[in-house]
């Protein structure tokens, strides 16, 4: 067994994350760049450091989880969500169950909460947001963000839902209460059921085809008939029928 293969096997034993289900070249490059930056010359010595030093392990967890997001990321897709997807979903439902999967630091589920309050205040909503990384979930719960994370958020929403102080934006408590955060591993934990909308964007590109197929099947099982899956701009599903889905709009798929 090669050194990297042995390393990821031991990582699974240490933290329960199966790195064989991520694209090897991308993941190995991400890990190696951090390893080299910290001054470890091979995966064996790096693993020993991960095992004994929590700070080194925390950095590793940050590197293997993809924590890049912002409010209203790709605004035109959010326009479609507002103008086409939500009107379609509320035709039959007076209550929506939404899952923001791999939510990172919370910008996405909070964006959903703001949009629904702003444009569909009559609809009851439950929003569950999950991520593999417990530390980014703790960050998400604080609702505190840098300017760059709000660059695509309309100014009216910034002033309405945030307080700006100490060069940071603080989300108001009413919005924070609308989202429930939980830890979840897409590759091994049970999925929520009876969902009307799943948002999972710019994460699946890092998984192998085998892992993506597993996740798409599980997403489909989680959606109600007529429910929607919203994916990232590099994550088109080329065979949605395999998962009982059909294209509704660019990057939106409807459960058949």
N, C-alpha and C positions, 0 to 999 in steps of 0.2 A: 504493500500500500504506500502511495506517495505521501510526502510530508503534509501537503495541503489536505488531502483526503483524510488523513489521520486527525488533523487539526479540526476539521468540521465534524468529524465523528465525536471527538471529545467535547466540542462546543455543545453538541446536542445533549450529551450527558450532563454538562454543566448548567445550561440555561434552558434546555428543552426546545431550542429553535433548530429546525431542520434546514440547513443551508444547502442541501442537495437539491431542494426544490426551487432555488433561485438560479438564474443564469450564471454559470460558473465564471466565465471570463469577467463579467461586470462585478460580481461579488468579490472575487479574488482580488481584482484590481483595487476595489474600495478598501478592503481589509489590509492589503499589502501597503497601500499608501499611508494608512494610519500607523501600521506596525513600524514602517521605516521612519516615519516622523518621530515616533517615540523612542527610536534608537535600538530596536530589537532586530537582530540580523536573520532570524529564522522563526518559523511558526512554533517550534518547540519551546524556545525561550519566551516567546510572546504568550503562549498559552499558560506557562508557569506564572507569568506576571498577572494575567487575567484572573487566575485562580486565587492569588494571594492579595491582590490590590483592588478594592472596590472602585476606586477612582478610575483605574485603567479599564475595568469591566464596564463602567458607566459610559466611558468614551466609546468603547466597542459597540455597546448597544445603540448608541446614537448613530454610529456609522452604518450599521447593518439595517436600521430602520430608516425609511425615507421620509424625512421631516421637512419637506419644502412645500409650503402652501401659503395662501393669502386669501383675503376676503374677495368674493366675487371673481375668482380666478377665471380668466377667459370670459369676459363680460357678455359677449354675444350668446354664449351658451346659457347664461343665466337669464337672458331675455327670452330665450325659447322656453326655459323652465317656467317663467312667469306667464308668458303669453299663450303657450300651447299645452305644456305638460300639466301644470296644476289645474287649469280649467278642465282638462280631460279627466283628471283623477277625481275632481270634486263633483262631477256629474252624478255619480252614484253614491258618493261618500260624504257624510257630514263630519267624519272624523278620519284623519290620516295617520298612519303609522309609518314612520320614516326611520331608516337606518343609514347613518353616515359611517361607512366602514373605512378603516385605516385613516382616521380623521386627523392624525397628527395633533397640532396644538389648538385645534378647535375652530379655526376660521370658517371651515365649510359648514358644520352644523349651525354655528351662530349666524352665518349668512342665510341659511334656510329659515331660521327662526325669525330673522328680521324681515325677509321677503314675505313670509306668511302673515306676520302681524301687519305689515304695511298694506298688502294687497288682498289678503283673504282673511280678514279678522273674524269673520263669522264661522270659520272652520276650526274645530277642535283638533289639536295636533299633539302627537307624542314623538319626540325626536331622541333616538338613542345613538350615541356616538362612541365608537370603539377604536382601540389601537393596541398594537402589540407592546408598545413602550409605555410603561407606567409613569415614567417621568414626564413625558410630553402630555400625558393625560392630566397630571397635576398642574402643569403649566396652563393647559386648556381651562381648567376649573377656575383659575384666577381671573381669566378674561383680560389680561394685560398684554398690549401689543405695541410693537415699534411702528413708526410711520410707514415704512416700506410695505408692511403687511396690509395696509389699508389703501394702497395707491389706486386700486380699481373701485374702491367703495365711493358711491356718490356723496358729495359734500353734505347734502341734507341728512343723509343717514349717519355720517360721522357726528354731526352736531346733535342729532336726536338721540342716538344710542350710546354715545361715548362721552367721557370727560377727559380732557387733555390736561395732563399735569406731569411735571418732571420729565418732559420730552417723551412721554408714553401716552397711549390711549387706553383708558379703562372702561370696559364694557359695563353698562348698568346692570344692576342686580336682577331686574325683571327679565332681561334677555338671558342671563346666566341660568335662571331657574327653569327656562324652557328646554334645556338640554340635559340629558342624563349620560354621564361618561362611565364607561366600563372597559376593563382590559379584555381583549379578544385576539386570538390567533386564528387567522383565516384558514390555516392549514390543518388545524386539529380540534378547535373548539366547536361545540354545537352552535348552529346558526339560529337567529330569531326567526319566527314564522309569522304568517299573515300580514305581510308588509305591503304597503302601497308604493313606496319609493325606496330604492337603494341607491345611494351615491357612493361610488368607489372610483376615484380618479387618480391617474398618474402613479399607480402603485403596481398594477399587474404587469406592466412592461418589464419588471425586474424578475418575474417568475418564469419558470420553464413552461413549455407548452402543456406538459402533463399537469402541472399545478394549476395553470389557468383553466384547463378543461374541468378539473375538479371544482374550482371556485365558481365558474359559470354555472355548472350544474347545481351547486348548492344555492347560489343566488336565485336561480329559477325556482327551485323548490320553496324558497322563502317568500316569493312574491305571490300575492293574490292574483287571480285572473284579471288581466287589464292593468296590473301594476307595472311600474317602470324601473329600468336600470339605467343610470346615468354614469358613463365612463369618461375617461380622459381623452385628450385630443390625439394621442398616439395609440389608442387602444380599441380601434374599431374591431367589432366582432364580425369576421368574414363569413361565418356559417351560423347565424343566430338561430336558424330553425333546429339545429342540433340540440338547443337548450330550451325549446318551446318559446323562443323569443322571435320578434320581428322588428325590423327597423321602423321607428316612429318618426324620428328626426335625426339629424347628424349627432352621433354619440348618445342617443336615447333609444332604448329598446323596450318594447312592450311585451308583457307575458301574454301568450295566446291561450 
